[in-house]
């Protein structure tokens, strides 16, 4: 998006890649049409999520993760939660139809 409005972000791209590799969503900051920095945000895993997922697995329920996250971040939360099937970049409509697709798989 910064490129589209003529703001050069080349100097920030190394830091952006490092943040994305850590599972964070980097956002550029510009002041007076000059790239000025990066802010990164990340979803956190709730403490009881791991226990809930392990309980579901113990009942024989397959757990999958449908997320809108980009592909670089796809491994962080699923690995931490021990979820084998992860579908990144899933749009809202895809999340709606996913159960039907998987039942008919």
FIMAR-844894 format. One record per residue (C-alpha): residue number from 1; residue in three letters; x, y, z. Coordinates in steps of 0.2 Angstrom, whole numbers, plus 5000, padded with zeros to 4 digits. Layout:
<pt seq="NUM" type="Ala" x="X" y="Y" z="Z"/>
...
This chain:
<pt seq="1" type="Unk" x="5000" y="5000" z="5000"/>
<pt seq="2" type="Unk" x="5014" y="5012" z="5004"/>
<pt seq="3" type="Unk" x="5021" y="5008" z="4986"/>
<pt seq="4" type="Unk" x="5005" y="5013" z="4979"/>
<pt seq="5" type="Unk" x="5006" y="5031" z="4986"/>
<pt seq="6" type="Unk" x="5024" y="5033" z="4982"/>
<pt seq="7" type="Unk" x="5032" y="5030" z="4999"/>
<pt seq="8" type="Unk" x="5049" y="5020" z="4998"/>
<pt seq="9" type="Unk" x="5049" y="5006" z="5011"/>
<pt seq="10" type="Unk" x="5065" y="4997" z="5005"/>
<pt seq="11" type="Unk" x="5075" y="5002" z="5021"/>
<pt seq="12" type="Unk" x="5061" y="4994" z="5032"/>
<pt seq="13" type="Unk" x="5059" y="4977" z="5023"/>
<pt seq="14" type="Unk" x="5072" y="4967" z="5032"/>
<pt seq="15" type="Unk" x="5064" y="4971" z="5049"/>
<pt seq="16" type="Unk" x="5047" y="4968" z="5041"/>
<pt seq="17" type="Unk" x="5052" y="4951" z="5036"/>
<pt seq="18" type="Unk" x="5060" y="4947" z="5053"/>
<pt seq="19" type="Unk" x="5043" y="4952" z="5062"/>
<pt seq="20" type="Unk" x="5033" y="4942" z="5049"/>
<pt seq="21" type="Unk" x="5044" y="4926" z="5052"/>
<pt seq="22" type="Unk" x="5040" y="4928" z="5071"/>
<pt seq="23" type="Unk" x="5021" y="4927" z="5067"/>
<pt seq="24" type="Unk" x="5018" y="4946" z="5069"/>
<pt seq="25" type="Unk" x="5009" y="4957" z="5057"/>
<pt seq="26" type="Unk" x="5020" y="4972" z="5053"/>
<pt seq="27" type="Unk" x="5012" y="4989" z="5049"/>
<pt seq="28" type="Unk" x="5021" y="5003" z="5041"/>
<pt seq="29" type="Unk" x="5021" y="5021" z="5048"/>
<pt seq="30" type="Unk" x="5024" y="5036" z="5037"/>
<pt seq="31" type="Unk" x="5026" y="5054" z="5042"/>
<pt seq="32" type="Unk" x="5025" y="5068" z="5029"/>
<pt seq="33" type="Unk" x="5026" y="5054" z="5015"/>
<pt seq="34" type="Unk" x="5042" y="5047" z="5021"/>
<pt seq="35" type="Unk" x="5043" y="5029" z="5029"/>
<pt seq="36" type="Unk" x="5046" y="5032" z="5047"/>
<pt seq="37" type="Unk" x="5045" y="5015" z="5056"/>
<pt seq="38" type="Unk" x="5035" y="4999" z="5059"/>
<pt seq="39" type="Unk" x="5022" y="4994" z="5072"/>
<pt seq="40" type="Unk" x="5019" y="4975" z="5074"/>
<pt seq="41" type="Unk" x="5004" y="4966" z="5081"/>
<pt seq="42" type="Unk" x="5001" y="4948" z="5085"/>
<pt seq="43" type="Unk" x="4987" y="4937" z="5091"/>
<pt seq="44" type="Unk" x="4991" y="4928" z="5107"/>
<pt seq="45" type="Unk" x="4986" y="4910" z="5111"/>
<pt seq="46" type="Unk" x="4975" y="4909" z="5127"/>
<pt seq="47" type="Unk" x="4981" y="4898" z="5141"/>
<pt seq="48" type="Unk" x="4967" y="4886" z="5140"/>
<pt seq="49" type="Unk" x="4967" y="4884" z="5121"/>
<pt seq="50" type="Unk" x="4980" y="4871" z="5122"/>
<pt seq="51" type="Unk" x="4971" y="4861" z="5135"/>
<pt seq="52" type="Unk" x="4955" y="4862" z="5125"/>
<pt seq="53" type="Unk" x="4963" y="4856" z="5109"/>
<pt seq="54" type="Unk" x="4971" y="4842" z="5118"/>
<pt seq="55" type="Unk" x="4954" y="4837" z="5125"/>
<pt seq="56" type="Unk" x="4946" y="4837" z="5108"/>
<pt seq="57" type="Unk" x="4960" y="4826" z="5101"/>
<pt seq="58" type="Unk" x="4958" y="4814" z="5116"/>
<pt seq="59" type="Unk" x="4939" y="4812" z="5111"/>
<pt seq="60" type="Unk" x="4945" y="4808" z="5093"/>
<pt seq="61" type="Unk" x="4940" y="4825" z="5086"/>
<pt seq="62" type="Unk" x="4952" y="4831" z="5072"/>
<pt seq="63" type="Unk" x="4956" y="4849" z="5075"/>
<pt seq="64" type="Unk" x="4960" y="4861" z="5061"/>
<pt seq="65" type="Unk" x="4964" y="4879" z="5060"/>
<pt seq="66" type="Unk" x="4956" y="4891" z="5047"/>
<pt seq="67" type="Unk" x="4965" y="4908" z="5048"/>
<pt seq="68" type="Unk" x="4966" y="4924" z="5038"/>
<pt seq="69" type="Unk" x="4985" y="4925" z="5042"/>
<pt seq="70" type="Unk" x="4997" y="4926" z="5028"/>
<pt seq="71" type="Unk" x="5007" y="4910" z="5024"/>
<pt seq="72" type="Unk" x="5023" y="4916" z="5033"/>
<pt seq="73" type="Unk" x="5014" y="4916" z="5049"/>
<pt seq="74" type="Unk" x="5005" y="4899" z="5047"/>
<pt seq="75" type="Unk" x="5016" y="4889" z="5057"/>
<pt seq="76" type="Unk" x="5017" y="4899" z="5074"/>
<pt seq="77" type="Unk" x="5000" y="4896" z="5082"/>
<pt seq="78" type="Unk" x="4996" y="4879" z="5075"/>
<pt seq="79" type="Unk" x="5013" y="4872" z="5080"/>
<pt seq="80" type="Unk" x="5011" y="4879" z="5098"/>
<pt seq="81" type="Unk" x="4994" y="4872" z="5099"/>
<pt seq="82" type="Unk" x="4999" y="4855" z="5090"/>
<pt seq="83" type="Unk" x="4987" y="4857" z="5076"/>
<pt seq="84" type="Unk" x="4992" y="4847" z="5061"/>
<pt seq="85" type="Unk" x="4980" y="4854" z="5048"/>
<pt seq="86" type="Unk" x="4981" y="4873" z="5045"/>
<pt seq="87" type="Unk" x="4974" y="4883" z="5031"/>
<pt seq="88" type="Unk" x="4981" y="4901" z="5030"/>
<pt seq="89" type="Unk" x="4974" y="4915" z="5020"/>
<pt seq="90" type="Unk" x="4956" y="4909" z="5022"/>
<pt seq="91" type="Unk" x="4943" y="4922" z="5018"/>
<pt seq="92" type="Unk" x="4927" y="4923" z="5028"/>
<pt seq="93" type="Unk" x="4917" y="4914" z="5015"/>
<pt seq="94" type="Unk" x="4930" y="4900" z="5014"/>
<pt seq="95" type="Unk" x="4928" y="4898" z="5033"/>
<pt seq="96" type="Unk" x="4909" y="4896" z="5031"/>
<pt seq="97" type="Unk" x="4911" y="4882" z="5017"/>
<pt seq="98" type="Unk" x="4926" y="4873" z="5025"/>
<pt seq="99" type="Unk" x="4916" y="4861" z="5036"/>
<pt seq="100" type="Unk" x="4906" y="4855" z="5021"/>
<pt seq="101" type="Unk" x="4921" y="4853" z="5011"/>
<pt seq="102" type="Unk" x="4930" y="4843" z="5024"/>
<pt seq="103" type="Unk" x="4915" y="4832" z="5028"/>
<pt seq="104" type="Unk" x="4914" y="4827" z="5010"/>
<pt seq="105" type="Unk" x="4933" y="4824" z="5008"/>
